[in-house]
């Protein structure tokens, strides 16, 4: 039976894994590798691509508009900032690790690694005066002994810990101070967080964090590894902390807006290669952030073998598709790569998947099992006079491009990507304020929402054209659009850059009276519940008005649309229908109402131009068969006498409670005996 | 004295119940849902706007799954398949945004049904917002038995919040609804009844923004839930009947019921953005699987807990068993005669109401000779109530108190009290122990709570 086979296979796999673990030691790196000579410096990061740049000004402490201040380790040997996720040190069990730190921040910093023993540790460092935490009196090691231990107001009791370990002092006026060393003489195997030990509630989120991975002899074998480091950025705290001359801000009201994996949110991140199909990958999950995240693998499960660097007993190495990654936690898990080239989405199941108010974004990344054949996509956004970004909003991301201005806009520099052959992508244009996406070049197809679909069957180059918008412009509904009554319809628009808020209105009487759809709207789309006017076709005016920050009217755009509910196709002018038993004629109509609105249809006819009506049929639409309209085969009851050239058919759409939704009379036609 | 007369009443009721007892039918409660036809079950689902009621009288605008042609519902239809099935979910979409389906723990393939076109999305292929014109087929093999969550993979912070989620149950290959009710291919997962606990919550600001049409004004980094649900209902609606006509979009209730000695399989799923500490007050539950991974042959790695932290995306399978062991008194009210010696036959007179003759041989028995119920621990049998019950004037009453501390027995209650305990069972609250989640938008009681009812043997659970 199938389940027994699978159980045996699984048992066999576990046995093989245990055998391999016993026989083959884990890979051992003989040398400590990674940046071990760093200076903590002020830096600037742009979102959502995570690019780090040096601040400007003299002294260099000013971050350009659109970037967020960070405190980052700078690799003195490689001469580069270590963006969040790049501060990585690897070693083998038993190695001795020394990190040398200098500090330009103007306040002390330190390092510690939770789970590893630092020797010597000459901390903690205490400070005495909460109003002068960095300039007042300090003590090192134990808290000073109180002179009067029974007196709660003895000055000794006012001391608080500032740093867990010995500090690296800052130099003068933004210059590096003296170097300090931190030594862990005998490393334990596993995955660990390197963190600032000074005022960590502020200094860690500001960027002083990294990852230490240590191979261990007793660990199971794997072919490759990937680290997934989770962290956040609250721009408000970063801007407030930026000026170290002021007292540090409290992080009680910590409200992150950016959620990062390896220092970048989606769509600023590239797929993470994890090696060949069917090989074994060690995934290292680390959380340097302040909140709990739940990284979840889409469509895959992994075997969690270690927690906080501690290898679990084999029977406790459970298989799961997610881990409970609390602040400061590390997990190690073995993943058997899929059997063929693939992308595996990894996302936070707490759904922190936005960048400020923009989604999708945040903690979403893709593991890549590369195909033997890959193709490059190149995107350009400089096809027109306007500016904007193109984002790949589909598996596996990798494009976040604004090439319309030089130098590239902060946060949008990823314009090329290699993809597995056959990858299907959806490229979305996000116009900057004051621009509008008009056309694409070289897409395989365009969706009704103006998104570009490409399939990577070969190298491709796609160009998006943005044009400058000089006046408020309604995009959807376009002029003369037909909108189904009772539906949900997304109205979209573009406006000049200075527009701040918008008002939408509609009119059913050609502009005499206006009904408000929404006001004080921001963004550029709105979900409108289309009314159901009690006529078969209603001409409506949709008006968009834009206002600037001061509330000044910047202009309007009005489109004429028809809210169509019902149209009778036949009978119509010129139809001559014979009555009688052997003659069937098709009454044909179209309905434009939201599915489920129309529950019954009443058909009548008149021989005297509508003075009186005779029944034809009542149709039940509970099944929805007539939602888009229909055909009724009408056998006209036998007529005598003259032709009736002023005949009409009436169709009435009724809702669930029998109320008329709309009705229409056909054009005049002739009934003959 | 009051006590004696009350105890006489208890015994009368119990005796009557025993006399009227029909043989216990092997009733079994199954989680309501849509059972697919093996080995290739097909489910036709659609999406649409629905309104959901909360216990304090509010209505929430939601985006929901439903069976094609039916009413959309919260939570989505519970899909039931068998191990090894090749499952197809055909999804159409009547929402103004694209939707999709992902199932953590299962590798789901997605392809449009010709002539439609599916849109590439951030987690999987999506169904466009075209009023049902396009169908996308989500297919997978249900390789492992267990409990799974399905939800939209499109803009999850918005769409999961808006209600696009449901449960999937995969029954093991050896399962038989009558003779072999197992959750996994292991006898240690055997149960009598099964109940679903699909835990969700709602941040009303998101629903109000969507209802007003302002989809772009929502900041998903700023999350603050104010409603908490089990199976799509808040307390007290969790206790109403399933398919209640006044809750047309919320067909599932949550009332786990059992008779003593039975076992309920709790399928617990966490679909919200927050973890919830699921608490089975008064009893442990035995966690036998997490993420549909059975914890050791024979459940040797299963663990007892009275609170399980259900994280976002988690599924747990747990066994709830209740025998009255350790309650501290004989829950069936077996007890010695109050008179010692018995007032009736040994004093030479006729037997009194407190004298039992269980085997009908004319000899009236002491408690020790009364047979224990099948579920009873012998150490509990005949344990008297360890306290003297205060008189009615000295008690306050909960709505579920039957008037008697004994299972299946009613007692006198002041006018207006009681009435919510149809069979004089025991009620144990099953709830999120994050106590603020016991409210409906600040109104107490409410939220993520329901009750386990241990019904007396005289009221077999069907």
Contacts between the chains, C-beta under 8 A, distances in Angstrom:
chain1	res1	chain2	res2	distance
A	1	B	173	5.7
A	2	B	83	7.0
A	2	B	84	4.5
A	2	B	173	6.4
A	3	B	83	5.5
A	3	B	84	7.1
A	3	B	145	7.5
A	3	B	172	6.5
A	3	B	173	4.3
A	3	B	174	7.5
A	3	B	185	5.2
A	4	B	185	7.8
A	6	B	143	6.6
A	6	B	144	7.6
A	7	B	185	6.9
A	255	B	221	6.9
A	255	B	222	6.7
A	256	B	221	6.3
A	257	B	221	5.2
A	259	B	221	7.5
A	266	B	122	7.6
A	292	B	275	7.4
A	294	B	311	5.4
A	294	B	312	5.0
A	294	B	313	5.9
A	296	B	104	5.8
A	296	B	313	5.2
A	298	B	102	6.2
A	298	B	104	7.4
A	298	B	123	5.7
A	298	B	124	7.7
A	298	B	153	7.7
A	299	B	102	7.7
A	299	B	106	6.8
A	299	B	107	3.9
A	299	B	108	6.4
A	300	B	107	7.0
A	301	B	105	6.1
A	301	B	291	7.1
A	301	B	293	8.0
A	315	B	296	6.8
A	315	B	301	6.5
A	316	B	301	7.3
A	318	B	290	7.1
A	318	B	291	7.9
A	318	B	293	5.9
A	318	B	295	7.7
A	319	B	291	7.1
A	319	B	293	4.9
A	320	B	290	7.0
A	320	B	291	4.6
A	320	B	293	7.0
A	321	B	104	5.0
A	321	B	105	4.8
A	321	B	291	5.7
A	321	B	313	7.4
A	322	B	104	6.9
A	322	B	291	7.6
A	322	B	311	7.4
A	322	B	313	5.1
A	322	B	314	7.6
A	324	B	275	7.7
A	324	B	309	7.7
A	324	B	311	5.1
A	345	B	122	7.1
A	345	B	123	5.1
A	347	B	123	7.2
A	347	B	156	7.5
A	349	B	104	7.6
A	349	B	311	7.6
A	349	B	312	4.2
A	349	B	313	3.9
A	350	B	273	5.0
A	350	B	274	7.5
A	350	B	312	5.2
A	351	B	156	5.3
A	351	B	157	4.2
A	351	B	160	6.5
A	351	B	161	7.8
A	351	B	220	7.0
A	351	B	273	5.1
A	351	B	312	7.3
A	352	B	157	7.7
A	352	B	220	7.4
A	352	B	221	6.6
A	353	B	156	6.3
A	353	B	157	5.3
A	353	B	220	7.0
A	354	B	157	6.1
A	354	B	219	7.4
A	354	B	220	4.2
A	354	B	221	5.9
A	356	B	219	7.4
A	356	B	221	7.3
A	357	B	216	7.4
A	357	B	217	7.6
A	357	B	218	7.2
A	357	B	219	4.8
A	357	B	220	7.8
A	359	B	155	5.7
A	359	B	157	6.2
A	359	B	158	6.9
A	359	B	220	6.1
A	360	B	122	5.1
A	360	B	155	6.2
A	362	B	220	7.9
A	362	B	221	8.0
A	364	B	122	6.3
A	393	B	121	7.5
A	393	B	122	6.1
A	394	B	119	7.8
A	394	B	120	3.5
A	394	B	121	5.6
A	394	B	122	6.1
A	395	B	120	6.7
A	395	B	121	7.4
A	395	B	122	6.7
A	395	B	123	7.1
A	395	B	124	7.6
A	397	B	122	7.5
A	424	B	120	4.6
A	425	B	120	5.8
A	426	B	119	5.9
A	426	B	120	4.4
A	426	B	121	7.1
A	445	B	117	7.8
A	447	B	119	6.7
A	447	B	128	7.2
A	448	B	128	7.7
A	448	B	130	8.0
A	451	B	119	7.7
A	453	B	119	7.6
A	453	B	120	7.0
A	484	B	131	7.7
A	487	B	131	7.2
A	488	B	49	7.3
A	488	B	95	7.4
A	488	B	96	4.0
A	489	B	96	7.1
A	490	B	96	5.6
A	490	B	215	7.9
A	517	B	213	7.6
A	518	B	212	7.2
A	518	B	213	6.1
A	518	B	214	6.9
A	521	B	214	6.6
A	522	B	216	6.8
A	522	B	217	6.3
A	523	B	214	7.8
A	523	B	216	3.2
A	523	B	217	6.8
A	524	B	216	7.4
A	525	B	215	6.7
A	525	B	216	5.9
A	526	B	213	5.0
A	526	B	214	6.5
A	526	B	215	7.7
A	526	B	216	8.0
A	527	B	96	5.8
A	527	B	210	7.2
A	527	B	213	3.7
A	527	B	214	7.5
A	527	B	215	5.7
A	528	B	213	6.0
A	529	B	213	7.1
A	594	B	131	7.8
A	595	B	94	6.1
A	595	B	131	6.2
A	595	B	132	6.3
A	596	B	48	7.9
A	623	B	69	7.4
A	624	B	69	7.3
